[in-house]
Amino acid sequence: MTIRKILAPVSGSPRDAEALHTAFRLARDLPAHVTVMFARMSPSESVPMVGEGVSSTVVEQLMTTAEQEWTRRATVARRHFDECREKHGLPQRSAPSDPLVASVDWLEESGREDGVVRRLSVVNDLILLPNQTGSDDDLQFTLTFEGTLMAGCRPILLAPKIAGDTVGKSVAIAWNGDVPVARSVSAALPILTRADHVHVLTAGTNKTEEEAGTGLADYLAWHGIAANTHRLETNGRKVGPAVLETAVELDCDLLVMGGYGHSRMRELILGGVTRYMLSNATIAVLMAH
């Protein structure tokens, strides 16, 4: 598998710029093409339902305000795109040309973001989303993230809140031998083969076999990837903090892991590694379900 097409949804929020810096740096290194997509909802979809007795004038005012807000968001998102493209010096193209040259393009679609992303995910290799670390809960982000992860067919790369200078030069894999992380590793192979350092992290729990990390390291070796294995002692901590702290200590700029290894409802209620990374990750995170 190669990563040649990356879809990067933007919403006109302050998180867009850092996410685009991450997307464009990864595209430059692979190389790949990034489609930066803004989804514009129609006013009728975005205006809250109003009860009977509300005058047509009020409804029209609400629709006008909603349209103005979507226009404002689109303008901000396009400005982020133009500024990042200029900073990274990437050409804007809508059709393939030289496969060894990274490129970007702008796309505006009609509809709710999560629905548009799911529809477009089938013709992209990777979906790059801004992480919500440190921000207030964002319903649209949650819908897009969970809809893409659970119902989409492509892996997600969560960009860090502050973009680093590199993406995938030093990679940590949170390995427990389950299917979601195996899919994530497979999706990340184009990045892992280019990495300077790869670290396999297995947490010391009764759910992960002692030799699990060694098995993955052997698998990666068949792909020409040399990996170091690390057995993490949680010492009463949850797995999420132990994995993230170790990845940061190893100076990794990317963490590869499974998304919702437990049931989604269990993680929403009790917490889990996926929910922890959504709230706390300071580096890029690639995950699949």
N, C-alpha and C positions, 0 to 999 in steps of 0.2 A: 504494500500500500504506500502511496505517496500522499502528501498534503499539498494540493495545488490550488484549491479554492477554499477560502475562509469567508464566512458570513459574519459580519460585525454589526448587530443592531445598535442604533443610537436613538436617544429620546429627547435630546435637547437639555439634558441634565448636566451638572458640573462633572459627573463621572465619565462623560463621553470622552473627554480629551485624553485622560490617562489610559483608558481602554484602547483608544486608537493608537496611541504611542506603542503600547504592547503589541497590538495587531500588526502594525507596520514594521516593527523591529523583527517580529517572527517571520513575516513575509519576506523581508530582506534576506534573512539567514537561510530560509529553506531552499530556494525561493518559492513564492506563492502569489496568488492574486487575492486581494481582499475586496469584497463587495460590502460597502458601508450602506446600511439600509435604514431608512426612516419610515416607520409605519404611521400613517395618518388616519385616525378614526374619523368617521363622518360625525357631524354634530349630533345627528339623531341617536347615534350609539353612545356618545360621550356625555350627553346631557342627562341628568338624573330624571327618573320618571316623575311626572307631576300629576297631581290629582285633578279630579273634575272641578270645574269652576275657575280654573286658571285661564286668564284671558289670552287670546291669540297674540296680543302685543307682548305679554310677558314671555310666552313661549318663543316668540321671534327674537326677543332680546337675549334669551338664554342661548339660542342657537347661534346668534351672531357672536356672542362672547366666546362660545366654545370654538367657533371657527377661527376667531382671532388668536386664541390661545394655541391652537394647533399650528397656525401660521408662524407664531412667535417661536414655538419649539423647533419647527423645521428650519427656521432661519438660524437659530443658535446651533443646531446640530450641523448644518451645512458649513457654518463658519468654523466649527471644530474640525471638520473634515478638511477644509481648504488649508487651514493653518498647519495641521499635522502632515498633510501631503507635501506641502512646501518645505516644512522642516526636514522631512526624511528624503526629499528629492525623488519621490517615486512617480513614475508616469501614470497618467490616468488613461485607462483603456477599457473598452467594453467588449472587446473580442480578443481571443488568444493571438499572441505573436511569438516572440522568443520565449520558450519555456524556462530559460535560465535567467530571465529578468523579472524581478518582482514588479507588480503593478497594482493599481487600486481603481475603484470606480464608485460612483454614487448612484443609489437607487432609492426612489420614493415609491412606496406601495400604499394602497388603500386597505384599511382593515385594522383589527386589533393586533398588537405586536405579537402576542403568543401564537395566534393563529397563522400569521404571515411567516413567522420563523419556522414553525413546524412544516408549513408547505414548502418553503425554500430549502429546508435542511436536506431534503432528498437529493438535491443537486449541488451540495457543498460537502467538503470533507471534514470541516470543523466549524463549530459555532463559538464565537468569542463574545462573552458577556462581561460587562463591568461588574465587579464584586460589590456587594452592599456593605462591606466591612465598615463599621463606624458610622453608618448612616441610619436614618430612621427607616422603619419597615416600609418597603415599597411594594404595594400590591401587584402592580404590573410586572415588576422584576420577578416576584415570586411566581406569578402565572407563567411567565416566559421561561424561567429556569426550570420549574418542575414539569411544565408541559413538554419542553424540549428534551429533558433528561428521561422522563418516563415514557413519553409517547413518540419522541423523535427517533431518528435512526443514526444520528451522528454524535460524537463526543462533544463535550463542552469544555472550553478553556475559560476559566474565570480569571480576568485580569486583576492584578493587585491594585489597591487604592492608589498607590504611587508607583508609576511604571519604573522598572529598573533599566539599567543600561543593556542587559542581556535577557534572553528568554531561552532556557534550555541548554545553557552551557554547563550547568551543574544540576543534576536531576536526582530527586529522591522519589522512591516508589514505596508507598505504604502497602505492603503485601501481606495478605492473609490467606491466599490460595483460593479465594472465592471468584465466581464468574464475573461480577462487575469490574473488579480490578484487573482480571485477565483481559477483558475487553479494552480497558483503558490502556494497558501496556501495549496491546496490539495496535491500538490507534496511535500511540506515542512513538512507535518504532522509528518513523522518519526523523523524529527529534532526538531520540536516544542514540541513533547511529552517528549523529553529529556532535553529541555531548562530549565535553572533556572529562567529566566525572559522572558516574552513575552509582547511586547508593540504594541498596535494598533494605528497607526498614521493616522488621517484624516485631510486633509487640509481645511481651512476655505474658500471654494470657492462655487459659486452658482451651481456647478456641483456635489457636494457631499452632501447628505442629512445629517442633524444634527445627526440623530440616527444611521447612517451607522456603526460607530465604535462599538456601543453597540450591534448591531445585530451580528457582527462578533465575539465579545467577548462571546456572548451567544452560538454561534455555536461551538466555541473552547471549551467552558465549557462542552459540550456534549462529547467531546473527552478527557475530563480530563485535559484540559489545562487552567490554570488561566491566564487571560490577563488583563493588564491595558490599558485603553483607553486615548488617548491624542488628543485634538482638536488643530490643529496648526493654528495660525494666521499668514498669509503670510505677511501682512503689505506691500503690494506692490511687494514683492519678487515673483519670480517664485516658483512653487511647488518643483522642484528638489532640489534647495539649502535648502529650509526650511525642507524638509524631511531628507536630509543627515545630516544637522547640528543637528537636534533633535536626530537622531539615534546615532550620535557620542557623544552628551551630555549625553545620557542615557547609555553610555558605551556599546553599542551593538556591536557585532562582526559579525552580519549577518543582511542584509536587504532583505526582501521578497517583491516583487513588480511585477506588470504586465509589459510585454515587448511590446512596441509599442501599447499602448492603443488607440492612434490616428493612422491615417494611417502612414505607413512608410515614404511616400513621404512628408507628412506634417511635420513630425519631422525632416527629412533631410533638409528641407528648412527653417522652422521656429524654429527648436529646440524643445525639449521636455524632459520629465523626463528620458526616456531611453537614449537619446543621452547625457544628462547631466551626468548620472551615468557612461557611458562609458569613459567619459573624466575626471571625478572628484572623483569617489568613492574611499574611503580609507579603506573600509571594504568589506567583501565578499557580493555579491549580487546574489540572486536566482530569476530568472524570467522565465515566460512562456508567450506564446502569446495566 
